[in-house]
Amino acid sequence: MTSSDTWLVVGLGNPGREYAGNRHNVGAMAVEVLAARAGTTLRRHKARADAAELRLGTLPGGAPGPKVVVAVPASYMNESGGPVKALMTFYKITPDRLVVLHDELDIDFAVTRVKRGGGEGGHNGLRSISQAVGTKDYLRVRLGIGRPPGRQDPADFVLRDFAARERPDVDVMLEDTADIVDDLVTRGVTFAQDRWNGR
């Protein structure tokens, strides 16, 4: 699986069990859903990431969907760029076929949005990737976690687990994100934005 028609879908988060349920790790959670849907699991890759190779969906007309590498960097969030760049080099993937799944403070909780390019909004994972890849012009699926309550520091808020009452909505958001990725790689960004950004 080393051709330029391969996609790379990266879910951002921090490594380790203590971070696994954090709001900051919702991108990594979505990659786990994608892998589970395909009946596979992530395995350690030499690019300092956990990754799996799979096919997603079907193309219009019924042909099998494209080859996709789904991955979670094994580094901390602010060092995500190194593993992402290494995976792109290994699989010969260009920035236009990179999709990054990440938490977003500026979107209401459990709402998803599709975006190409733009700023990083203070997100250290996105900043690291943009620097490593050399462009901001890649696809992002933004998973809304909402703003912190009261005067809570956003840096503390993103490192807290979702509340038990939030989990059902989180699960729906993760399934939606997997559907969005399917739309992106089989039907394109315009289709995905038209379908999902108005919800």
Buried (B, 14 or more C-beta within 10 A) or exposed (E): EEEEEBBBBBBBBBBEEEBBBBBBBBBBBBBBBBBEBBEEEBEEBEBBBBBBBBEBBEEEEEEEBBBBBBBBBBBBBEBBBBBBBBBBEBBEBEBEBBBBBBBBBEBEBBBBBBBBEEEBBEBBBBBBBBBBBEEBEBBBBBBBBBBBEEEEEEEEBBBBBBEEEBEEEBBEBBEBBBBBBBBBBBBEBEBBBEBBBEE
